Amino acid sequence: MKRIGFAAAVALLIHCGIGSASAQSFPSRAVKFIVPFGPGSGTDITARLIGDRLAARWGKPVVVENRPGGDGFVSINAFIGANDDHTLLLVPVGTFAVHPYTHDKLSYNAERDLIPIANISSIILSLTASTSPKVDTLADFVALARAQPGKLNIAAAAGNSDFLLSGFIKNMGLQVAKVPYRDIMQGPNDLAEARINLLASSITIVQALHQAGKIKILAVMSRGRAPTAPNVPTVIEAGFPQLQLDSLIGLFGPRGMAKELREGIAADVRAVIEANPDIGKKLEATGMLIDVRNSADFGKGIAEIRGKLAAIAQALGMKTAQ
């Protein structure tokens, strides 16, 4: 057996001891969740529901800090700047996964600086159409767009929705006009007035008008159907599997965070969700699905999203940030 020096052996033992103790004693003080959106957003609601239950389990406060603005950079930079294993980032993967394609330069490296801890939920994205001209399915919209090239307008929420819709239009060879929005919350009303004809967004912002019969949700992009719209097919069921994407929301830790600690937090997240079924019901009401994954599985999900976005970006001829 190869021998190691006494000093190296002592250092190794100290390192192992510290790693074990930090995981077992976490948290030793208040924990902060930094969120990239304001109060009342789906991500904020997720943070508060999980944070309250974790605080009860840990015996330490969990504080939610809303840091909206700057296309997510405000929150990400605040999180990285803290460099503290008691300051975590709770963010949709789509917030940062599109940054390499929407910005020329980045102030951070996601793979280095945002370390996956646990996925909590996924946002249900949807494709919704105006009722004039009338279309009942996603295939109907494609056929209409081909029959009337250049006459239909589309729009999408920033992030995953925009990428998926742009890639879909390119892949299908459709000639449509893309309408930009500073505030995508205006989209559903414009859809109801037929100023736009197709909207890609979270299902939450279109649900009320859909239920009122003023717009029609053609499909959802999640793997399973939305509990709040069980009659709406998935894009896979509709025949367009290239539009499927799990829009994940989860917790991230700082660079160098120990695997043992991440796994411990992930186990606690799973435990509080399993012990509190009301969390799932409340998130479903806001257009999300419970989707608990440990750090390894969360990492795989992030890699899948990155791969799909990279393929779309390549098809669209987009360059990555330097």
N, C-alpha and C positions, 0 to 999 in steps of 0.2 A: 504494500500500500504506500502511495506517495505521501511523504510527510510534509507538513506545512509549518511555517515558522510560528513561534509562540505568540508574537504580536499579532500575526494574521489570524491565528485561532481565537485569540481574545476578542479581536475586532468583529470576527464572525459571530461569536456568541453574543456580544453586546448588540449587534445589529438584529439578530434573531429575537433577542429579548425585547428590544424596543418595538419591533414590528408586532409581536404577539401582544404586548401590553397595550399598545395604542389601539389595536382592534378590539380588545376585550373591554377597555375602559371608555370607548367612544360612546357618546360624546362627553367630554369633560366640562363643557360649557355650552352656551347657547349656539344653535346652528342657524345659519342664514341660507335661505334659498333666494338667489337672484333670478328674477323673471324678466324677459324682454318685452313684456306687454303690460298695459295698465290694469288697474283693478276691474274685475268683472269679465275679463277675457277668459277663454277656455283654459289657457295655460295657468292663469292666476287662480282660477277656481280649483284646478288640479293641485296646485302648490298648497293651497290652504286646506283642502280636504286631507291630503296626505300629511301635510305638516302638523296639523292638529292631532292626528292619530299617532304620529311618530313622537310628538312631544309627550304624549301621555305614556307611551311605551318607554321612552328614554329617560323621562324624569327631568328633562331639560327643555327650555323654550325652543321653538322653531319659528324664526321670524322670516316673513316673506317681504323681500325688498323689490319693488317694481322699478325697473330701469328701462322704460321704453325709449324708442327713438334711434335714429342713425342706422336703420335697417338691421337692427340687432347688435351693432357694434358697441353701443353704449353699455349694454349688459355684459357682453362677452369681455370687453376690455376691463370692466369693473371686476368681474370674476377673476380674470387672469392676474390683475393687479393685486388682488387680495392675497393670492398665493397661500391659502390657508385651508387645511382639510376640514374646517368647520364652516367654510363658505362654499356652497355648492351652486351649480347652475342648473336650473330647470328650464328646458328649452325644447321646442320642436326641432327635430333634426333638419327639417327643410329650411329653417332660419339661416343656418350656416352652410348647409350643403350646396346651396346655389351661389354662395359668395365668390367662389373662384371664377364663375362665369358672368357675374353681374358687376364686378369691380376689377379695375386694372391692377390694384395693389391691395394686399391684405396686411393688417397689423398683427396677425397671429397665424399659427399653423394648427388647424383643427385636430389633426391626428396626434400632434405633440402636446397641445395645450388643453384639449378637452377630452378627458379620460372617462369612458363610459362606466357608469355605476349600475344603473338599472333603468329599464324602460318601464313606464307606468301605463301609458295609454296610447291610442292612435286616433288622429283626427279623421273623421269620415269626410272625404272629399266627394263632390258630386258634379255632374254635368246636367245643367238645367236649361230648358228651352222656353222661349216665348210661346204663347198659344196662337200667335199669328205671324207667319203662316203656321198652320197646325202640323205638328209632328208628334208621333206617339213613341217612337223609339230612336235610339242613337243611329241605327241604320237608316231611318227615315231622314234624319238630318243630313247624313252624308249624301244620300240620294238627292235631296233638295239642293244642297250646296253644289253638287255636280251639274244639276239641271239649270241652276241660276248662278253661274260663275261671276264673282265680283259683286254680288248683290246682298250678301248676308254679312252681318257684323258679329264678332265674337269678343269676349273679354275674359280675363282670368285674374284671380287673386295672385299677388306676388308669391314667389317661391315655387313649391312643388306643382301647384295647380297650373301656373303659367308655363312651366317647363313641359308638363305632360300634354297640355292642350296644344302648345306650339309644335311639339314633336308629332303629335297625332295629325294635325293639319298638314304638316310637311309630308308625313308618311302616306297619307291618303291622297296627296296631290290636290288639295282643295284650294280654291281661290276665294278667300274671304278677307274682310278687313278687320284688323285687330284694334279695338278701342282701348286706349290707356285710361287708367283711373288713379287719381291720387288717393281716393278713399273708396275701396271696393264695396263698402256698405251701400253705395249708391247704385250698384249694379243690379240688384234684384228689382228695384223699382223701374229702372230703365228696361229691364227684361219684360216686366209686366206691361210696359207701354210699347213694346216691340221696337225700341230704339236699338237694342241689341238682340240677337237671336239665340245665342248660346253663351252660357256663363259657367266657367269652372271655378269652384270655390268650396269652402266648407259647407256642409249641408245645413249648418245652423242658421246661416243668414238667409237661406231661401225657404226654410221649412214653413214659415207662416203663410207666405204667398202661395206656396204649393198646396197647402191644406185648404186655402181659400179658393183654389181653382184658377188663380190668375197666372200661374206659370206651371211648368211640368218638369219634375225631376226625371230625367231619362235613365240615369244609371248612377250608381255609387262606385268609387274606385277602390274601396276596401275589399278584402278577401271575402267577407261575409256581408249580408244585407244589414241595413241600418235598422235597429230596433224601433226607431221613431217613424220609419217609412218601410215597413216590411214587404210591401207590394212592389217596391222599386228593385229591379234586378241589379246585380253587380255588372261591371263592365265585362267580366269574363262570361257571365251568362248572356250578355248582350252581343257577344261575339267579337269583342275588342280587348283581348287580354293584355295588349301592350300598354293599356291605360291603367292597369292595376298597380297600386303602390300603397304600402303601409306607411302612412304619414306619422312617424313615431314621435312621441314626447317622452323625455326621460331626464334623469339626473346625471350630471357630470361632475367629476372631481378634478382637482388641479394636477398638473404635471408631476409625476413621481408618486402619486398616491398608491399606497400598498394594495396589492391584489386582495389580501386578506381583509383589509378594511372595506374595500369596495364590495366584496362578497357578503360581509356582515351587514352592511347597509341594505344591500339588495334583498337579503333574507328578511330583514325587518320590514322593508316595503311590502314584500309579498305577504308577510304575516298580518300586517294591519289591514291590507285589502281583503284577505280571506276572512278576517275576523269582523269586517264591517261591510256587509253587502250593500249598504246604502251608498257607499262610495261609487260603486258601479252604476247604480240607478241614477245618481245625480249627474255623473259624467255622461251617461247616455242622453239625458235631457239636454245637454249642451252640445250634442253632436260628436261624442267621442265614445270609444270602446275601451274597456279595460284590456290591456295587453302587457302583462307583467313578464319581463325577461331579465335574467341575471346579466352580469357584465359581459360575459362571453357571448351570449346569444344577442344581447343588445348590439355589441360590436359587429356581429355578423349582419344584423339588420341594417346598421349604418352603412356597411360596405356594400350591401345590395342596393341601397338608395343611391350611394355615390356612383356605383356602376351604371345604374339606369340613367341618371342625370348626365353622366359623362358620354354615354352613347347618344343621347338626345342632342347634347351640345355639339358633338362631332357631326351629327347629321345636319345641324343647323349652321355649321361652319363657325361656331363660337370659339374664341381663344380663352385659355385659362389665365388667371392672374399670375403675375410674376412674384 
